[in-house]
Amino acid sequence: MSLFFDPIFRSTTWSLLFLSMTAASIGVLVLLRKRTLIGESLSHAAYPGLILALIISSIWNSSHWLVAACGALIASMLAITLIHWLERRWLIAADSALCFTLTLFFGLGILLASLIQKSHPVIYRHALGYLYGQATSLTDAHAITYGIIFSTITLCILFFYKEIQTLTFDTNFAKTLGLSCALFDGALLISMAVIITLGIRAVGVILMSALLILPAVAARQFVKKLSSFFILATLFGAGSAILGISLSIKGAQWIDNLSLPTGPLIVLVASFFCYASFLLAPEKGLVSRLYRITVFRYRRLCENILKAIWRMGKTTSFKELAAKQDVSPFFLRLVLSRLVRSGWIRRQEKGNYALTSDGKTRGAHLVRLHRLWEVYLATYLGAEKHRVHFSAEEIEHVLTPEIEAELVRLLHNPKRDPHQQPIPR
């Protein structure tokens, strides 16, 4: 809590907190509208305008940060105009127009910075600060400005939430209601330009777009509603700012003469949140997906074993089962032991296996689903008989009782499959 009240860290903490939360809120709409590359283009395009503003302000012996922000904003707006002109006038693809604009403006900015490197070294050092960010130079004026912008963006989202939701997810319906998609996109682009030009002082030209996108990408893995999306992305943005500042301060305390820049650390923390969400999200995360895949494959193997024993209609040896299952003998023995403990099969003398009464019922039901699907493919969809078996082998494990009842209704409760084998009752 000392970060928020300490005279040394207070301005930086509040400024980066408001900046990160504002960028994350706008990043939600940027991500949903698939405009992520525009953020990268605008952040780089702001650099030449920023340098020109610094040169002009030095002529008047003024170095106010708002002058630099205005120059960066003008350059960003020119970049937006150029992108739209290339797309509409010359019919250039969107990604090509973005890449052209990004390289053109950023190259111009690097050129201007090189020209003033010797003639105006003070301005050049200021320009490098904006290129890589100078979070420690933020003042109370920055914190107040970022706080006003965050409050304005938040109030706009609250007041126009329904309109934003409609314009984001159903453009055609929004047009029937008289909502202007062009106005919405224009307001989004202007908001992006404003927050980018104000944020490059803290994070830098190169990394500002990451602060815009990463919290939204991290939050996207957890949510299904737009309101939750805004809230969680804002929390990820706030957490990235606080942890980044803390790590920057603690790094200097842990190791002497170690200087960890705050802006890049905030982006690294946001990247960590992003990768962690890819791994640990309850539904979309890689870990949960691998778990569900593993559980399904295990269940499919168990069902295939039950079905194989049922089709043989007698006791079955381990060697016969191993020949029909594409798994290692060691894993197959583990699965068979699990089925024995679960009461689906029983082990007899000489290592043979037979179905219990429950196992027979389950095996017959799997065969029934398999043959019902074969009938559906062959008669209802007109598939060739010799091509339906493989599809039925895959789909029988995911057919629900509702789908089974619907198949029985559509096929008029068939008694035999396309190969004239009886369908179990």
Phi and psi in degrees as a GROMACS rama.xvg file:
@    title "Ramachandran Plot"
@    xaxis  label "Phi"
@    yaxis  label "Psi"
@TYPE xy
-65.363  -22.4582  SER-2
-60.7477  -32.8506  LEU-3
-83.0655  -15.5552  PHE-4
-126.2  -13.1597  PHE-5
-66.6948  132.57  ASP-6
-59.9541  -27.4675  PRO-7
-79.5362  -43.6058  ILE-8
-97.9772  -10.7262  PHE-9
-59.0808  -49.6945  ARG-10
-63.6633  -45.3616  SER-11
-63.3868  -42.2733  THR-12
-64.7784  -51.5402  THR-13
-65.1282  -38.9345  TRP-14
-62.764  -50.1275  SER-15
-68.794  -31.7775  LEU-16
-64.4678  -50.663  LEU-17
-65.218  -39.5198  PHE-18
-63.4782  -45.2264  LEU-19
-66.1026  -41.7311  SER-20
-67.3564  -38.9761  MET-21
-65.8715  -45.9109  THR-22
-62.0045  -38.8191  ALA-23
-66.395  -39.5973  ALA-24
-63.36  -45.1928  SER-25
-68.0328  -34.7159  ILE-26
-61.309  -28.1287  GLY-27
-60.3728  -48.6064  VAL-28
-69.4345  -36.5418  LEU-29
-61.8313  -42.5687  VAL-30
-67.3864  -43.9411  LEU-31
-68.4859  -33.1254  LEU-32
-85.8973  2.08458  ARG-33
56.8196  49.5166  LYS-34
-118.539  29.068  ARG-35
-63.737  -37.5168  THR-36
-68.8895  -24.7129  LEU-37
-65.4309  -36.5551  ILE-38
-60.0506  -42.3028  GLY-39
-63.4236  -42.0888  GLU-40
-65.6666  -43.5105  SER-41
-66.438  -38.5317  LEU-42
-65.1881  -40.0429  SER-43
-75.504  -34.7298  HIS-44
-68.6643  -20.5415  ALA-45
-73.3223  -16.1804  ALA-46
-64.8733  -47.5714  TYR-47
-63.6932  -38.4675  PRO-48
-63.2669  -35.4925  GLY-49
-65.5183  -44.1372  LEU-50
-66.3067  -42.4522  ILE-51
-61.4279  -38.6239  LEU-52
-65.7972  -38.0465  ALA-53
-64.7826  -39.3265  LEU-54
-64.908  -45.6465  ILE-55
-64.3724  -41.8557  ILE-56
-65.5964  -31.7704  SER-57
-68.1629  -30.3333  SER-58
-63.4391  -36.6028  ILE-59
-92.3192  9.90608  TRP-60
56.4663  39.5239  ASN-61
-129.719  135.209  SER-62
-127.985  33.1735  SER-63
-65.3028  137.909  HIS-64
-68.6185  -23.5582  TRP-65
-67.3388  -29.9512  LEU-66
-64.3352  -45.4718  VAL-67
-63.2828  -39.2458  ALA-68
-64.5926  -39.1176  ALA-69
-64.5347  -41.677  CYS-70
-62.8113  -42.1844  GLY-71
-64.7201  -37.7978  ALA-72
-66.5041  -40.5799  LEU-73
-62.8588  -43.5221  ILE-74
-62.8121  -39.6104  ALA-75
-64.6082  -41.4063  SER-76
-65.6155  -37.2279  MET-77
-63.9807  -37.059  LEU-78
-64.8016  -41.4994  ALA-79
-60.8584  -43.9544  ILE-80
-61.9131  -42.2209  THR-81
-65.4931  -40.0408  LEU-82
-62.0235  -47.1625  ILE-83
-65.8429  -36.7639  HIS-84
-66.3328  -41.0421  TRP-85
-65.8011  -38.5671  LEU-86
-71.7708  -39.9979  GLU-87
-92.0108  -40.3668  ARG-88
-81.2506  -42.9289  ARG-89
-105.517  0.984745  TRP-90
55.4375  39.098  LEU-91
-84.3422  141.537  ILE-92
-59.0155  150.825  ALA-93
-60.8236  -44.3958  ALA-94
-65.8101  -35.8996  ASP-95
-67.3244  -41.3683  SER-96
-64.1294  -39.7013  ALA-97
-65.5249  -45.2577  LEU-98
-63.7794  -41.696  CYS-99
-61.8295  -46.2914  PHE-100
-65.1358  -43.2714  THR-101
-59.9939  -51.1423  LEU-102
-67.9024  -36.9632  THR-103
-63.4715  -52.4753  LEU-104
-69.7136  -43.0188  PHE-105
-67.7865  -38.6625  PHE-106
-62.1572  -39.6623  GLY-107
-63.8231  -39.0314  LEU-108
-65.052  -42.8353  GLY-109
-63.1595  -38.9123  ILE-110
-62.3633  -46.4493  LEU-111
-62.5018  -40.0889  LEU-112
-63.9109  -37.4073  ALA-113
-67.7153  -35.994  SER-114
-67.4732  -32.5886  LEU-115
-96.9905  5.06775  ILE-116
-60.2407  -41.1463  GLN-117
-97.6253  -35.0708  LYS-118
-75.8501  -34.5408  SER-119
-132.569  72.603  HIS-120
-62.0723  -31.8909  PRO-121
-66.4597  -45.4916  VAL-122
-63.6853  -37.0973  ILE-123
-62.4149  -40.8891  TYR-124
-65.9667  -37.0516  ARG-125
-63.2107  -40.9533  HIS-126
-64.4001  -40.1832  ALA-127
-64.4969  -34.3801  LEU-128
-62.3801  -39.0475  GLY-129
-73.6053  -25.734  TYR-130
-70.6732  -40.939  LEU-131
-107.641  -10.0381  TYR-132
93.0419  144.152  GLY-133
-137.642  77.0575  GLN-134
-65.525  -31.8342  ALA-135
-73.322  -12.989  THR-136
-88.6579  1.58916  SER-137
-71.3716  142.841  LEU-138
-117.372  -178.889  THR-139
-63.1065  -30.61  ASP-140
-63.4634  -39.1542  ALA-141
-62.8031  -44.3421  HIS-142
-60.8762  -43.068  ALA-143
-65.3081  -42.4739  ILE-144
-63.4362  -47.9193  THR-145
-63.4406  -36.6684  TYR-146
-65.1233  -39.9271  GLY-147
-64.5631  -42.7819  ILE-148
-65.1411  -42.907  ILE-149
-61.7375  -43.5518  PHE-150
-63.7561  -40.4719  SER-151
-64.0171  -46.8799  THR-152
-63.0643  -41.7701  ILE-153
-64.5105  -44.0092  THR-154
-63.801  -39.4549  LEU-155
-62.8752  -41.5638  CYS-156
-65.3512  -40.1446  ILE-157
-67.7726  -43.2981  LEU-158
-73.087  -34.2963  PHE-159
-112.167  31.0293  PHE-160
-62.6475  -45.9428  TYR-161
-63.7996  -41.0507  LYS-162
-65.2699  -41.2412  GLU-163
-63.4978  -42.1731  ILE-164
-61.819  -43.9006  GLN-165
-67.3114  -45.3858  THR-166
-66.2372  -28.6734  LEU-167
-79.0552  -40.2104  THR-168
-107.536  -17.9834  PHE-169
-146.114  84.0113  ASP-170
-65.6473  -40.4902  THR-171
-63.6874  -42.3918  ASN-172
-65.3268  -36.3647  PHE-173
-62.7769  -37.3778  ALA-174
-65.6619  -37.5209  LYS-175
-66.5366  -25.3408  THR-176
-85.2859  -3.07657  LEU-177
86.6508  12.5489  GLY-178
-82.2613  138.841  LEU-179
-93.0975  112.398  SER-180
-68.0977  -36.1286  CYS-181
-63.8509  -40.1281  ALA-182
-65.2923  -40.5148  LEU-183
-63.9095  -46.068  PHE-184
-64.2743  -38.8215  ASP-185
-63.9276  -43.2832  GLY-186
-63.8566  -37.7958  ALA-187
-64.7034  -44.0739  LEU-188
-64.3369  -41.1157  LEU-189
-64.8923  -41.3093  ILE-190
-62.2617  -42.0338  SER-191
-60.2702  -46.0672  MET-192
-62.0321  -41.2256  ALA-193
-65.5266  -49.0917  VAL-194
-69.4603  -31.5744  ILE-195
-69.3795  -46.39  ILE-196
-66.75  -32.2989  THR-197
-79.6204  -24.301  LEU-198
-89.4181  -16.6989  GLY-199
-67.6228  -20.8671  ILE-200
-63.1609  -34.9081  ARG-201
-89.6366  -44.4857  ALA-202
-105.023  -29.6416  VAL-203
105.69  157.621  GLY-204
-61.3539  -41.2254  VAL-205
-70.9273  -36.2983  ILE-206
-102.522  -3.5461  LEU-207
-63.4453  -38.4127  MET-208
-64.7248  -30.2527  SER-209
-64.8051  -39.4001  ALA-210
-64.9898  -24.7796  LEU-211
-78.5633  -36.3626  LEU-212
-101.498  -41.1755  ILE-213
-59.617  -46.1309  LEU-214
-60.4294  -36.7227  PRO-215
-67.4858  -40.6223  ALA-216
-64.1168  -40.8465  VAL-217
-64.004  -43.2205  ALA-218
-70.2046  -28.928  ALA-219
-60.4273  -27.3648  ARG-220
-73.3012  -14.9855  GLN-221
-109.173  -16.0166  PHE-222
-115.566  159.484  VAL-223
-127.127  -8.59731  LYS-224
-119.397  148.24  LYS-225
-64.1762  -40.1444  LEU-226
-62.1476  -43.7926  SER-227
-64.5662  -33.8835  SER-228
-61.5095  -47.382  PHE-229
-61.3503  -45.7368  PHE-230
-64.9482  -48.5585  ILE-231
-68.6676  -38.0552  LEU-232
-63.2072  -40.0063  ALA-233
-63.3271  -40.506  THR-234
-65.3188  -40.3896  LEU-235
-63.5592  -40.2861  PHE-236
-62.6057  -44.1112  GLY-237
-64.2641  -43.3873  ALA-238
-62.7572  -38.3767  GLY-239
-62.9823  -42.3941  SER-240
-64.9619  -48.66  ALA-241
-65.864  -45.5  ILE-242
-67.1823  -37.59  LEU-243
-63.3087  -43.2502  GLY-244
-64.6317  -43.2176  ILE-245
-62.6608  -44.1137  SER-246
-65.2422  -36.201  LEU-247
-63.5634  -40.5467  SER-248
-74.3922  -44.7372  ILE-249
-66.8589  -32.3248  LYS-250
-60.4217  -39.7361  GLY-251
-70.3177  -27.7355  ALA-252
-80.5354  -34.9927  GLN-253
-73.1076  -43.204  TRP-254
-124.923  124.307  ILE-255
-64.3905  143.837  ASP-256
61.7622  19.2631  ASN-257
-95.5424  119.32  LEU-258
-111.808  111.194  SER-259
-108.041  114.245  LEU-260
-64.9963  139.282  PRO-261
-70.6955  -45.8612  THR-262
-58.3854  -52.9043  GLY-263
-60.0819  -34.0298  PRO-264
-66.2997  -37.8885  LEU-265
-61.7707  -42.8322  ILE-266
-65.7152  -38.7123  VAL-267
-64.9759  -40.6117  LEU-268
-64.3664  -42.1455  VAL-269
-62.3127  -37.0344  ALA-270
-65.7018  -38.752  SER-271
-62.2647  -44.9814  PHE-272
-58.0415  -40.3081  PHE-273
-64.0776  -49.968  CYS-274
-67.0058  -36.6665  TYR-275
-63.4567  -37.8166  ALA-276
-67.1596  -36.3964  SER-277
-61.8075  -32.5858  PHE-278
-87.6377  -40.3723  LEU-279
-111.948  0.348748  LEU-280
-58.2302  138.218  ALA-281
-62.8542  -31.2914  PRO-282
-111.231  -44.0491  GLU-283
-95.5566  -7.79196  LYS-284
-67.8214  151.322  GLY-285
-64.1316  -39.4821  LEU-286
-64.0616  -46.9738  VAL-287
-66.0031  -36.644  SER-288
-65.7879  -43.4729  ARG-289
-63.7196  -35.9459  LEU-290
-64.224  -46.2374  TYR-291
-64.1419  -38.7113  ARG-292
-63.8895  -42.762  ILE-293
-64.6928  -43.0888  THR-294
-63.1187  -42.224  VAL-295
-65.6524  -42.2422  PHE-296
-65.226  -37.1691  ARG-297
-65.083  -45.2489  TYR-298
-63.7324  -38.7476  ARG-299
-63.6562  -40.0206  ARG-300
-64.6532  -43.174  LEU-301
-60.2323  -44.1173  CYS-302
-66.965  -36.6202  GLU-303
-65.556  -36.0221  ASN-304
-65.9467  -46.0822  ILE-305
-60.5806  -42.5092  LEU-306
-66.3812  -39.0414  LYS-307
-65.4776  -43.5541  ALA-308
-65.5468  -38.7254  ILE-309
-63.6506  -42.5499  TRP-310
-65.4739  -33.7649  ARG-311
-71.3092  -27.0327  MET-312
69.8736  17.3499  GLY-313
-157.189  -175.665  LYS-314
-67.1651  147.298  THR-315
-128.141  138.244  THR-316
-84.1899  161.853  SER-317
-63.5884  -35.5874  PHE-318
-64.2798  -39.2953  LYS-319
-67.3999  -39.7463  GLU-320
-67.0215  -41.4833  LEU-321
-62.4517  -31.6309  ALA-322
-70.3927  -22.3348  ALA-323
-100.815  -9.09257  LYS-324
-116.215  133.878  GLN-325
-90.3835  59.6153  ASP-326
-137.872  167.147  VAL-327
-71.6576  151.365  SER-328
-58.8658  -36.5746  PRO-329
-62.9183  -48.164  PHE-330
-66.595  -35.9675  PHE-331
-62.5805  -39.8279  LEU-332
-64.3572  -37.6605  ARG-333
-63.1757  -42.2932  LEU-334
-66.9908  -41.2182  VAL-335
-63.2175  -39.9383  LEU-336
-62.6279  -39.6331  SER-337
-64.7849  -40.8937  ARG-338
-66.7587  -34.6888  LEU-339
-65.7297  -44.9316  VAL-340
-66.6762  -28.9569  ARG-341
-81.404  -8.16435  SER-342
85.1713  16.5628  GLY-343
-87.8132  -36.0467  TRP-344
-132.159  165.789  ILE-345
-131.868  148.009  ARG-346
-95.5443  131.084  ARG-347
-107.206  -169.218  GLN-348
-67.2944  155.24  GLU-349
62.665  19.9403  LYS-350
77.1501  15.461  GLY-351
-83.5981  162.443  ASN-352
-126.702  144.433  TYR-353
-140.229  155.748  ALA-354
-79.4026  142.975  LEU-355
-80.2612  179.575  THR-356
-62.6447  -40.5743  SER-357
-65.6513  -38.8957  ASP-358
-64.4473  -38.4291  GLY-359
-63.9984  -41.2356  LYS-360
-63.5994  -44.9554  THR-361
-66.5533  -41.46  ARG-362
-62.9476  -41.8703  GLY-363
-65.107  -36.5766  ALA-364
-67.6464  -37.5841  HIS-365
-65.0012  -42.0012  LEU-366
-64.3346  -37.9415  VAL-367
-61.4563  -46.8896  ARG-368
-61.5967  -41.6168  LEU-369
-59.4219  -47.6283  HIS-370
-76.7118  -30.1182  ARG-371
-63.5011  -40.8856  LEU-372
-68.1205  -35.1655  TRP-373
-63.047  -41.4958  GLU-374
-63.7764  -41.7532  VAL-375
-60.2824  -46.3771  TYR-376
-66.3386  -40.0016  LEU-377
-78.3111  -41.5319  ALA-378
-96.9184  -42.2018  THR-379
-83.0424  -34.0062  TYR-380
-106.406  -7.60988  LEU-381
75.2517  25.0621  GLY-382
-75.771  153.363  ALA-383
-70.0005  144.848  GLU-384
-62.4062  -37.6279  LYS-385
-78.4747  0.139583  HIS-386
-111.829  2.542  ARG-387
-91.822  -16.8691  VAL-388
-66.2702  -45.8966  HIS-389
-62.6215  -43.4433  PHE-390
-62.5474  -39.9468  SER-391
-66.3156  -34.3056  ALA-392
-60.6963  -33.4497  GLU-393
-84.2752  -42.3944  GLU-394
-81.2876  -19.352  ILE-395
-63.5742  -21.8853  GLU-396
-84.0864  -10.5355  HIS-397
-120.078  1.88339  VAL-398
-72.9729  125.647  LEU-399
-89.2226  164.856  THR-400
-58.0226  -33.546  PRO-401
-65.8906  -42.5655  GLU-402
-67.2565  -38.0141  ILE-403
-60.8166  -44.5551  GLU-404
-63.6105  -38.266  ALA-405
-67.06  -37.494  GLU-406
-64.2499  -42.5416  LEU-407
-61.2518  -39.3332  VAL-408
-69.0833  -44.1887  ARG-409
-66.2935  -37.9957  LEU-410
-94.9381  3.39936  LEU-411
60.4936  44.3768  HIS-412
50.5168  68.3363  ASN-413
-67.8242  153.626  PRO-414
-101.972  -22.8058  LYS-415
-135.787  152.811  ARG-416
-86.4019  178.171  ASP-417
-60.2628  -20.6365  PRO-418
-94.6148  13.554  HIS-419
63.0384  29.0346  GLN-420
-94.4671  142.379  GLN-421
-67.477  142.526  PRO-422
-93.0175  120.678  ILE-423
-57.6705  146.412  PRO-424
